[in-house]
Amino acid sequence: MKITVVGAGAVGASCAEYIAIKNFASEVVILDIKEGYAEGKAMDLMQCASLNGFDTKITGSTSDYSKTANSDICVITSGIPRKPGMTREELIGINAGIVKSVSASLVEHSPNTILIVVSNPMDTMTYLVHKTTDLPKHKIIGMGGALDSARFKYRLAEALEAPISDVDGMVIGGHSDKGMVPLTSHATRNSIKVSEFLSEERLNQVKEDTKVGGATLTKLLGTSAWYAPGAAVSGLVHAIACDQKKMFPCSTYLEGEYGLNDLCIGVPVILGKNGIEKIVNVPLSDAEKAHMAESAEGVKKTNGLLEL
Ligand SMILES: NC(=O)c1ccc[n+]([C@@H]2O[C@H](COP(=O)([O-])OP(=O)(O)OC[C@H]3O[C@@H](n4cnc5c(N)ncnc54)[C@H](O)[C@@H]3O)[C@@H](O)[C@H]2O)c1
């Protein structure tokens, strides 16, 4: 199993590290445009191998896509991150050009790859890859919901004063502060609906804290977060590489599902060796349906900024 991660920055390196630590891949190639940067990150990570007990071989490459040839899974994290006060949508100008050229080079060298898009604005970048490469839609996956759901569970556990392993919940919709739809109607503590334990007001607070989860960290760190994003990407890669058939909310191209068409947005999917093996239709409350429709409008507005 060969995996390529483009972008050796904060998220790319974190994701390569988690993939290696889980020890399921034979090879991880990290590629960056900055001279020597990916090689340096790869060497540093390889020097963790004996300490952390993994056998995955990690190599780096400066812009040489021949090194990525025949990757089973490619991850795109290249592009600029947010600074405090910025929205993800403001990154589109620079990141669209990067994601378009990177995805073309990856597919040229690995025509059968499954491609995971991380760069922001992620739903629009996923749509861009769908529109500009020949990959089938089940092989183009946007990562956002897996991270947003992890942040939702963190906030739920905090409100419930419970360990996170007691809590389950999912965030669908667009990967933006306004677009995220935390599914409070389905969230549980040990299979009991969280609404049994938390007031509507407290649950609304959990929702709001989840939606600004990325912005909260960007303000604290001065740039966007990387540990949980890297862990979330590695979760998707692991599910595909090991054919786990796990359910994650991922951004995928919709053709009528959830009443939506011609956009990529976060919905629950089953991930296995073929990429997205199924889109799962979950019943939504009226408020969640309305929020999902609003979220889709926001994603389509950002898609409208693309020069396709
Ligand atoms: N989808 C999500 O949930 C999520 C979460 C966190 C961050 N992000 C996004 O991921 C992206 C990366 O964030 P980061 O914090 O790692 O940024 P970073 O600046 O630390 O790393 C980005 C890397 O991309 C490289 N790069 C730029 N252009 C390139 C090109 N054409 N080819 C190869 N490499 C190139 C840069 O040299 C840099 O090393 C940002 O767009 C950020 O908004 C998404």
The ligand as a Gaussian input file, in Angstrom:
#p B3LYP/6-31G(d) Opt

LIG

0 1
 N      -10.132000      20.045000       5.480000
 C       -9.759000      20.253000       6.740000
 O      -10.410000      19.785000       7.682000
 C       -8.519000      21.066000       7.025000
 C       -7.998000      21.143000       8.315000
 C       -6.826000      21.883000       8.528000
 C       -6.218000      22.543000       7.457000
 N       -6.779000      22.457000       6.225000
 C       -6.167000      23.103000       5.060000
 O       -5.030000      22.345000       4.670000
 C       -4.125000      23.206000       3.978000
 C       -2.711000      23.033000       4.572000
 O       -2.666000      23.540000       5.885000
 P       -1.282000      23.534000       6.702000
 O       -1.585000      24.061000       8.037000
 O       -0.632000      22.205000       6.549000
 O       -0.455000      24.624000       5.865000
 P        1.155000      24.754000       5.776000
 O        1.428000      26.108000       5.265000
 O        1.770000      24.320000       7.058000
 O        1.556000      23.658000       4.672000
 C        1.182000      23.775000       3.333000
 C        2.328000      23.211000       2.504000
 O        1.906000      23.183000       1.125000
 C        3.088000      23.420000       0.355000
 N        2.728000      23.811000      -1.011000
 C        2.239000      24.985000      -1.462000
 N        2.048000      24.927000      -2.796000
 C        2.420000      23.695000      -3.201000
 C        2.433000      23.022000      -4.438000
 N        2.027000      23.615000      -5.559000
 N        2.872000      21.750000      -4.467000
 C        3.293000      21.115000      -3.350000
 N        3.288000      21.702000      -2.134000
 C        2.855000      22.966000      -2.060000
 C        3.822000      24.530000       1.119000
 O        5.179000      24.614000       0.745000
 C        3.618000      24.070000       2.553000
 O        4.701000      23.290000       3.021000
 C       -4.695000      24.618000       4.110000
 O       -5.394000      24.952000       2.938000
 C       -5.646000      24.499000       5.284000
 O       -6.661000      25.469000       5.253000
 C       -7.901000      21.736000       5.991000

